[in-house]
Amino acid sequence: MESRRAESRAVWQAFLGPLLSREEARQRLGLASDQEIDVLVREKRLLALPTLEGDTIYPAFQLAANGQPYPTIARVIEILREG
């Protein structure tokens, strides 16, 4: 199972660069709870990607040096949903 998880993550990483786990994303964003991540995802302010195993990962490219999502990520999410 762990090798399959690594393989699934590697596929996303090959296209998008470094990836963050939910915990890593929460820490980088300075959030207190996972529910706050869910709000950002619902509001299209944070891109969340599913893996084959049902995990969720977050591309690091969408976060600025201060840990906050770039404002333009909402447009990126819209483009991906249209495609």
C-alpha positions as CSV (number, residue, x, y, z in Angstrom):
1,M,0.0,0.0,0.0
2,E,2.8,2.4,0.9
3,S,4.5,1.9,-2.4
4,R,1.3,2.6,-4.3
5,R,0.8,5.8,-2.2
6,A,4.3,6.9,-3.1
7,E,3.6,6.1,-6.8
8,S,0.4,8.1,-6.8
9,R,2.2,11.1,-5.2
10,A,5.0,10.8,-7.7
11,V,2.6,11.2,-10.6
12,W,1.3,14.5,-9.3
13,Q,4.7,15.6,-8.3
14,A,6.1,15.0,-11.7
15,F,3.7,17.6,-13.1
16,L,3.4,20.0,-10.2
17,G,6.6,20.0,-8.2
18,P,6.7,19.7,-4.4
19,L,3.5,18.5,-2.7
20,L,2.3,19.0,0.8
21,S,0.3,16.7,3.0
22,R,-2.8,18.1,4.7
23,E,-0.8,18.6,7.9
24,E,2.1,20.3,6.1
25,A,-0.4,22.6,4.3
26,R,-2.1,23.5,7.5
27,Q,1.2,24.4,9.2
28,R,2.4,26.4,6.2
29,L,-0.9,28.3,6.1
30,G,-0.7,28.9,9.9
31,L,-4.2,27.4,10.4
32,A,-5.4,25.9,13.6
33,S,-7.7,23.2,12.2
34,D,-8.3,21.0,9.1
35,Q,-11.8,22.6,8.8
36,E,-10.0,25.9,7.9
37,I,-8.3,24.1,5.0
38,D,-11.7,22.8,3.9
39,V,-13.0,26.4,3.8
40,L,-10.1,27.5,1.6
41,V,-10.7,24.6,-0.8
42,R,-14.5,25.3,-1.0
43,E,-13.8,29.0,-1.6
44,K,-11.4,28.0,-4.4
45,R,-8.5,29.7,-2.6
46,L,-6.5,26.4,-2.2
47,L,-6.0,23.7,-4.8
48,A,-6.5,20.2,-3.3
49,L,-5.8,17.1,-5.4
50,P,-6.9,13.5,-4.7
51,T,-4.6,10.6,-4.8
52,L,-5.5,7.1,-5.9
53,E,-5.6,6.0,-2.3
54,G,-8.1,8.7,-1.3
55,D,-5.6,11.0,0.3
56,T,-5.5,14.7,-0.5
57,I,-2.4,16.6,-1.4
58,Y,-1.7,20.3,-1.9
59,P,0.8,21.6,-4.5
60,A,3.4,23.9,-2.8
61,F,3.5,26.2,-5.8
62,Q,0.3,27.9,-4.8
63,L,1.7,29.2,-1.5
64,A,3.7,32.5,-1.3
65,A,6.8,32.8,0.9
66,N,4.5,34.1,3.7
67,G,2.6,30.8,3.6
68,Q,-0.6,32.3,2.1
69,P,-2.2,31.2,-1.2
70,Y,-1.6,33.4,-4.1
71,P,-4.8,35.3,-5.0
72,T,-4.6,34.1,-8.6
73,I,-5.0,30.4,-7.5
74,A,-8.8,30.8,-7.8
75,R,-8.4,31.4,-11.5
76,V,-6.1,28.4,-11.9
77,I,-8.8,26.2,-10.2
78,E,-11.5,27.6,-12.5
79,I,-9.4,26.8,-15.6
80,L,-8.7,23.2,-14.3
81,R,-12.4,22.6,-13.7
82,E,-13.3,23.9,-17.2
83,G,-10.8,21.6,-18.9
